[in-house]
């Protein structure tokens, strides 16, 4: 029987996976990056909400579950929330830098932020699958 926290985990994964193809299009938009990345910002915000909901439900238990021995726990959701916050912060940095391109400092910030986003999104997707979805399907 699937876990009761499976639907928000799946919803978060869909949000993260949907944000992945938006990034290259937004980067290509250069100065138009803020508008082009806006849908990804909304998706990441939604994923943060969904993982936050799971975290809150886990915190109801005293003490809250930790994996292992639990199938998943607050350490799992905490790590995912940290990665999602890293992505959101990087998006904010890139949005701030984009209108100032090609100024050298802005170019560095823009490139670094988008490298972080591009690297972290697939990691979060995998973490949600392995840490929250698969354990609830068993």
C-alpha positions in Angstrom: 0.0 0.0 0.0 1.5 3.4 -1.0 2.4 5.8 1.8 0.1 8.7 2.6 2.9 11.2 1.9 3.5 9.8 -1.6 1.2 12.3 -3.5 3.1 15.4 -2.3 6.4 13.6 -3.0 5.3 12.8 -6.6 4.0 16.3 -7.0 7.4 17.8 -5.9 9.3 15.5 -8.3 7.0 16.5 -11.2 7.7 20.2 -10.3 11.5 19.7 -10.2 11.5 17.6 -13.4 9.4 20.3 -15.1 11.9 23.0 -14.2 14.8 21.2 -15.7 14.1 22.0 -19.4 13.2 25.6 -18.6 16.8 26.4 -17.5 18.5 26.2 -20.9 15.8 28.3 -22.6 16.1 30.9 -19.8 19.9 31.0 -20.1 19.6 31.5 -23.8 17.3 34.4 -23.2 20.2 36.3 -21.5 18.7 39.7 -20.6 15.3 38.1 -20.8 16.2 35.5 -18.2 14.0 36.9 -15.4 10.8 36.4 -17.5 12.0 33.1 -19.0 13.0 31.5 -15.6 9.8 32.7 -13.9 7.9 29.4 -14.5 10.8 27.4 -13.0 10.7 29.7 -10.0 7.1 28.9 -9.5 7.8 25.2 -9.9 10.7 25.2 -7.3 8.5 27.2 -4.9 5.8 24.5 -5.3 8.3 21.7 -4.7 9.5 23.5 -1.5 5.9 23.7 -0.3 5.3 20.0 -1.0 8.5 18.8 0.7 7.8 21.3 3.5 4.4 19.6 3.9 6.1 16.2 4.2 8.6 17.6 6.7 5.8 19.1 8.8 3.9 15.8 8.8 7.1 13.9 10.0 7.7 16.5 12.7 4.3 15.6 14.3 6.0 12.4 15.6 8.0 12.7 18.7 10.8 12.0 18.1 10.6 12.6 14.4 11.7 9.7 12.2 15.3 9.6 10.9 16.4 7.3 8.0 17.6 4.8 8.7 16.1 3.0 10.5 12.9 4.7 9.2 12.3 4.3 5.5 12.6 8.1 5.2 12.8 10.8 7.8 13.4 14.5 8.6 17.0 14.1 7.5 15.8 13.1 4.0 13.3 16.0 3.7 15.8 18.4 5.3 18.5 17.5 2.8 16.0 18.0 -0.1 14.8 21.3 1.3 18.4 22.5 1.5 19.0 21.6 -2.1 15.8 23.3 -3.2 16.7 26.4 -1.3 20.1 26.4 -3.0 18.3 26.4 -6.3 16.0 29.2 -5.3 18.9 31.3 -4.1 20.8 30.7 -7.3 17.8 31.7 -9.4 17.5 34.9 -7.4 21.2 35.6 -8.0 20.9 34.9 -11.8 17.7 37.0 -12.1 19.6 39.9 -10.4 22.6 39.6 -12.7 20.8 39.0 -16.0 19.8 42.6 -16.7 23.4 43.7 -16.2 24.9 41.3 -18.7 27.5 41.4 -20.3 29.2 43.3 -17.4 32.0 40.9 -16.2 30.9 40.6 -12.5 27.4 39.9 -13.6 28.5 37.4 -16.1 30.4 35.5 -13.4 27.4 35.5 -11.1 25.0 34.5 -13.9 27.2 31.6 -15.0 27.9 30.3 -11.5 24.3 30.5 -10.5 23.1 28.7 -13.6 25.7 26.0 -13.2 24.5 25.5 -9.7 20.9 25.2 -10.8 21.7 22.9 -13.7 23.8 20.6 -11.5 21.4 20.6 -8.5 18.0 20.1 -10.2 18.8 16.5 -11.4 20.2 15.7 -8.0 17.1 16.8 -6.3 14.9 14.9 -8.7 16.9 11.7 -7.9 16.8 12.4 -4.1 13.1 12.8 -4.2 12.7 9.5 -6.1 15.2 7.5 -4.0 14.5 9.1 -0.7 10.7 9.7 -0.7 8.9 8.0 -3.6 10.5 4.5 -3.7 10.4 3.9 0.1 6.6 4.7 0.1 6.0 2.3 -2.8 7.4 -0.7 -1.0 
